[in-house]
């Protein structure tokens, strides 16, 4: 039996189209979401002006979104580590696109004659098209998320546009009504000397052979800023080879407006119990190794924690440890962030109880009050009380984006939440070199908080280029132990999972996991959606100050 169920918002909501009904099969574990738009196959390279139309499973919905998130995070990391026009940057981004099955350039006639391996070009375009619109919905929710998403999508667009052949670039401009006016041959000859002197890689011969576009200067601010074009009377004269700058500006403007429209549709999105938890999770998603399954439990002694905090803790956890030692107390946000981290590096429940008790009774909390007010919360965090959920350590995105610290708090990300001057003083105390501090502050200024933390790792471990992309405080600890010859310490669960549910999404007990392990993927996807909607208010309340 097929029933019609109204879908409050499809991906078309990002273009302010009206929502339409979606067909959902009754009793089918692969419930589908209706996604509105045109029936034409997606273009190989586009402005993402039209949203996709088809039914996709929740499993595919999430898988596409996670893969694109991985791609955008790679774009961010490569953009900081390499100059964006270098061959090294292009090769690494091409490799990442291939590994994640995204198109990296429109196929040439030669490519079309080669036998295809893996997904077809059409399937890659489809994945690219759908995943972009899913992340639009996930990343339109706050100004910080919108800014990050726009920057990474613009960098990805720039890379793909530069990979087009000259003929393909012209076709793209015409297809998208980017009809910029070319100057006449007479005007070009009269300005020849100025065009040669002001334009990069332009000589007298190339001035004659290529078109120049007369464009309002505000449409090409990147070129004006770098002094790569001739500016006269409010217009810039752009050689065809540099037209990418105004195309990118156009793309940025369109995407910014689309995200603003999507943000206005959020109430409709949040009313859909299928979409809301998935989209909220994606905006905080961690796509690395699973650190909830402990290795080497109990192999770290309490006596080692002070020295490990100096050598192998990320700055956020070092800050929490120092505050705990100085004040003999942490407020609930700090206890949750630091307690789960310690659990992840291998502290057992018994050790955790002893650790927190010894420190708290040095302050204003006596042993009896600790047992009454704090013991239950610690046991609950280890899955021994309440619903017996096994909570996982916070990832960097979770630390950066949720539960912002207020006055008197010590949790959060120092690179995101500290005043730059205070951060500078802290780095000086920790013996970071002046040049290193400048590099870190530059990354912070560019809002690359995880990359700033990775630079802190490189500087404190005397490593020129850390061979990993930092996404998790427990990953920092493991990599530090490897670099120092400590074998990785605790945390990490074998191969890990591609996407890890965090606080706000409790891990079920091992018994429940074992039962679900034999269940089909569609049922797991539906279960994941339900899990995402659960908020562990009970755990948070157990950590409240008495």
N, C-alpha and C positions, 0 to 999 in steps of 0.2 A: 504494500500500500504506500502510495506517495502522497504526502501532505504538503501544503504550502505554509511556510512559517515566515512572517515578516522579519527581514534582516535590518536592524536599526541603522547600521552603517556598513557599507561595503568600502573597498579601497577607493571607490569613486568619490567618497566623501571628501577626499583631498582636493577635488576639483569642484566642490560644492554642487555636485549633481544630486538629484533626489535619490533617496534610498529605494531599493526595489526588492520584491520578494525573492527569496532564495529557496530552491528546492532542497529539502532534506529528507533522506530516506528514513522512514520509521523503522527502528530496530537495527539499522545498519551501524556497526561500530565506527565506520569511517564517515562520520558526519561531515558534510561538506559546507563550505562557506561560499555564498554567492558574491562574485567580484565583478562589478559592472564596468563595461566599456566597449570598445570596438572589437569586431571579430577578426580584423586583419592581423596577420602575424607581426610581431614586434620588429621594428627596424633594427639593423645591426648597430646603429649609433643614433642616439636621439636626445631630445630635450625632456623626455618623460612628460610630454604634454597630455597624453591620453592614458587613463588608468586601464588595467587589464580586465578582460571579461572571460571568466570561466569559473568552474567549480573546482576547488582544490581541497584536499583533506587537511585537517588540523596538523597532521604529522608533517606534510609537505610545507604548509604555511610556516611552521616553526623552523624546519630545516633550512629553507631558503633564507629566512631572516637571519639565522645564526651564521650561515656561510657569508652573507653579505657583511655582517658585522665584523667577522674575522678579516674580510678583505679591507674594510675601511680602517680597521685598527692597523693593518699592515701598511696601508697608505700613509697613515699618520707617522708610524715609526720610521718608515723609509724616507719620508719627507724631511724629518729632522736629521737623520743620519747622513743623507746624501743630497747633493744639489739635484734639483728635480729634472734637469735637462741632461744629466750625464747618462752614459751608457750603462753604468753600474745600476743606477736607479731604475732605468727602463727594464733591464734584464731581470732584476729581482721582482719587480712588480708584474712583469709578464709571467714569471714562474709561479708567483702566488695566484694570479688569475687562472692559470692553467690548472693548478692543484685544486682549486675550489670550483672548477668548471664554470668560470665566467668568461664571456668573450673579452678578448683584450685588444682586438682590432678587427674592423670589418674585413672579411676575406677578399683577397685579390683574386683575379682570374686563375693565377697559378695555384693558390690555395684550394680553390674550388675543384681543381682536377685531382688533388691528392686524396687518397683514401682516408676516411674519417676514423679516428680512434676515440672510443668513449662516447660521451654525449654528442649528439649532432649539433651543428651550429644553431639551428632553430631552437633546440631545447636549451642551449646556453642563453640565447637571447630572451627566451621566455622566463628563465630563472632570473636573469638580470632585471627584466621589466617588473616582474611581480615583487621581487625582494626589495627593490627601490621604494615601491609604494607602501610596503609593509613597514619599513623603517621610517618612512615619513610620518606615519601615524604614531610610531613609538617615540620618535625624537622631536615631535612638535610640542611636547608638553611643557617645557621650560625654556627660558632664554639660553641658558648654558647648553642644553641639549641641542637646540636649534643651531646655535653657533658652531658647535662641534660637527654636527652632521653636514651643514652647508660647506664647511671648510674641506672636509674629507671628500665629499661628492664633487666639489669643484676641482680638487687635485686629481681625482680619478678621471673626471671629464677632460681635464687638460692633457693628461697622459694619452688618453684614447684619441683625442682630436689630433695631437701631434703625430700619432702613428698612422693617420690617414694619408693616402697618396694625394697629390695635388688635385687630381680630377675628382676624387671622393670628397675633398673639402669643398669644392665648388658646388657639387651636387647637394651636399648637406646645407650650404648657405641658401641655395635656391629653394630647397624643399621646405625650409623653415622661414621663408620670406625675409631673409636677412639681406635685403637688396641695398647695400651701401653704395653710395655714388662714387664712381671713379672720376678722377680729374681728367681734363682733356690733355691731348698731347702737347698743345701749346702751353698750357699752364705748367705741365710737367717739365718742359724744357726751360721755362723761365725760372723755375725753382730748383733746377737740377743741382746746382752747387750746394744749396742749403739742404736738400734732401740727402745728398751724399754725405755731408758733414754730420748730419743729425741722426741718420738711420744706421743701425748696425748691419754690417756685412753688405752694404750697398755701394756699388761703384757706378761710374758713368754708363757702362754697358748694361748693367742690370736695371738702371733707372729706365732705360729705353725699352727693355724687354718685359717689364712687369707692370701691373696696374698699381696705382696708388689710390687709397680711399680717403676722402675728406669726411671726417667724422667729428661731431662735437666732443670736445676734450673730456667732458665728464663721462663719456662712454669708454674711455681708454685711460683711466687714471693710473693703472699699473705701468703703462708705457710712459706716461708723463712723469711719474714718480722716478723712474729709472733713466729718464732723459734719453729715450731711444727713438723719439719721433720729433719731427719738426712741428712746432706750435705757432699758429698765427691767427690772430683775431678770434680766439675762442674755438678754433678748429685744429685738429691734428691731422697730419698727412701720413697715413700708415701704408707701408709696403705690403703687398699681398702675403708675404711670408710671415708677417706679424699680426695677421688678422685674428689669430687665436685670442689675443687679449680682449677684443671687443665681443667675440663670441662667448668667452668665459664670463665676461661681465653681464651679458644678456642672460646666460644660464643661471648665474648667481641671483639676479633680480627675480627671474621667474620662480626659482626654487624658494626664495625667501617669501614671496607672495603666497605660494602654494602652502608652505608650512603655516603661515598666518591663518589661511583659510581652514587648514586642518585643525589648528588649535581651537578655532571657534566651534568645531564639530565634536570636541572631546566629550561633552555631556552625553551625546548620542552613543559614542564609542563605549563609555563607561557603563552604559545601560545594558550592554551586550555581555552576558556572563561568559561567553566563549572568548571574545576578543580582549576584554579588559585585563584579565590577569596575564595573558600572554604578552600584550603590549607593554604593560607595566614592568614585567620581568625583563623584556628585551632592552629597555632603556637603562637597566642596571646590570645587564647580562655579563657574566663571567664565562669565558669560552676556553678556559684552560684546564689544568689537571684538577682532579678531585682531592681535596685535602681533608675531607671529613673522615676517611678511613685511615686510622692511625697505624703507622709502622713504628717499631721500636718503642712501644708504649712502656714507660717506666725506665727507659735507658738514660734519660736525662735526669740528673739529680738536682735537688733544690739548690745545692751549693754552687752548681754551674750557672744558674740563671743570671747572676750579676755579671759574670765575665762574658756570657753569651750575648747579653743585652748590648754590650759595648762592641763586640766583634761581629755579631751575625743578625742582630735585630734591625729591621727597617726603622727609619726615623720615627714613624708613628708609634711603633711599639716601644722603642727606646724611650720616647717621651713619656709614655704611659708608665713604664717601669720606674723611671726616675721620679715621676710624680708620686707614685705609690710608696716608694722608699722614703721620700721626703715628708709626705703628709700622712702616711700610714692609713690611707683611705683613697678610694676612687668612687666617683658617683656612678650611677647605674650604666650610663653609656660607655664609660671607660671600662667598667668591669666586664661588660658583655664583649666589647671589642678585644680586650686584652685576654680575658679568660678563654675565649674560643681560639685565639691564636696559640696560647700555651697548650691547650688541648691538642691542637693541630700539630705542634712540634713534638708531641709525645708524652706530655704530662698525664699521668693516670689520675683517676678520680681521687684516690687517697692522697696523692701528692698535691693535687689542686686544693683539697680541703685544708691540708696542713699549711700550704703556702699562704692562702688567704687568711687563715686563722692567725698564724704567727705575725703577719704584718698588721692586721687590724687591731689585735689586742695590744700592740705597741702604741696605739693612739687612744681614742676615746671610747672604743668598743671593748667591753669585757667579754670573756669567753661565753658566758651565759647568753648575752645579747647576740653574739655572733651565731651561736647554735640556733637561736630562735629566728633571727632575721635574715641570715645569709646562707646557711647550710643547704636548705631546701632548694634555693635557686641554683646553687652550684651542681647539686645532684640532678636537678631537672635539665641543666645544660648538657649533662653527660647521658641523658636519656634514661635516668634511673627513677624518675618521678613523673607524675602527671600523665600525659599521653605517651610518654616514653619515646619521644621523637629524638633522633640523633642529630643535633644541630651542627651546622658546618661553619668553619671560620669565615670571617668576612673577606671578600675580595677587595681589590683597590677601588673598583667602581662603587661597591657598597659603602666603603668608608668615605669616599669623596662625595657621594650624592645623597646619602640618607642620614637622618639624625644629626643635623648640624650642631656643632658644639656651641654652648653659650658661656656666659661668665662663670668661671669656676670649674669648667669642664676641661679635660685633657685628652679626650678622644678626637677622632677625625683625622684628616690628612694634613700634616704641617705645611706641605707645599701648596695646598688649596686653602686652608683655613687660617694660617698664620699671617700676620702682618709681615711684609717683605723685610722690614728692618729687624723685627724680632727673629725672623728666620735666619737672616744674615748673622746676627749675634750668636744664635744657637750653633750654626755651622762653624763659626770661628772657635767657639768653645770646644767643638768636637774635632778641632785641628784640621779642618778642610782648608786647602790652600786658597789664597785670594783669587787666583785665576779660576779655580774650580767653583768657588762661590759665585763668581760672575757668570759662569756657564749655567749653573743651576738657576740663578735668578732670571736669566734670559729665557730659559725654558718655562719657568713659572709665569713670567710676563706673557708668554705666548699661550698660556693655559695648557701646557703639556705636563701635567702634574706627575703622571706615571713615568714619563721620560726623565723628568727632573730627579725622581727617586732612583731611576736606573743610573743616572749620572752620578748620584751620591754613592751608589754601590761601586761603580767603577773607580771613583776617587778614593774611597775608603779601603778598597781591596787591591789597589794598584793594577787595575786591569784597563787596558786601552779601549777595548770594545767588548762589552759583555755579550756573549753569544746566546742571548735569549731575549725575549720580549716580556718585560715585567708586568704582570697583571694581578699579583696576589702577594700579600705580606708573607705567607708561609712559603711561597716560591722563593722570595728573597732569602729567607732563612736557609732553605735547602741549597740554593745556589751558592750562598756564602760558605756553608759547610763544605761544599765540594771544592770551592776555591781555596779554602784554608786546609783542605785535606781531612775534613771531619766526616766525610762519607755521607753527608746529606741529612743527618739528624733524623727528625721524625717527620711525620706528615706524608701525604702522597699515597695514593692507592693504586699501585700498579700502573696500568695504562691511563687511568683516569677516565673522565667522561668529557664529551665535547662541551656540554653546557651544564653548569652546576647550579642547582637551586640553593639559595642561601637563606640566611635569617629572614624571616618573612615567608619562607618556604621550608618547613622542617623536613629533614630526612626521616623516613620511617625506620622502624627497627629492622634489624637484620632478618628477623623471621618474616616480616611482611614483605621485605625486598625479595626474599627467596621465593615466596609465593608468586609475586608479580613477575619474577624473572622468566617464568615459563609462559606468561601471557603474551598474546599477539601484540604487535606494535601499535595497531589502532587503539586497543584498549589502554595501552600505556600512555598514549597521547591524551586520551580523554581524562585519565587519572591525573596526568601532569597538570592539565588545566585546572582540575579541582584543587590540587595541592597548591597551585600558585595563588589561588584566591584566599587561602587560609593565612590569617595574620596571627602570629604568636603573642597576642596581648598578654596571655597568662605568664609567659616567660618574662616578658618585659616588666610585668608588675612584681614578679618575685625579686627583681633586681632593684626595685625602688628603694630609696633610702628610708630607713625606719624613723 
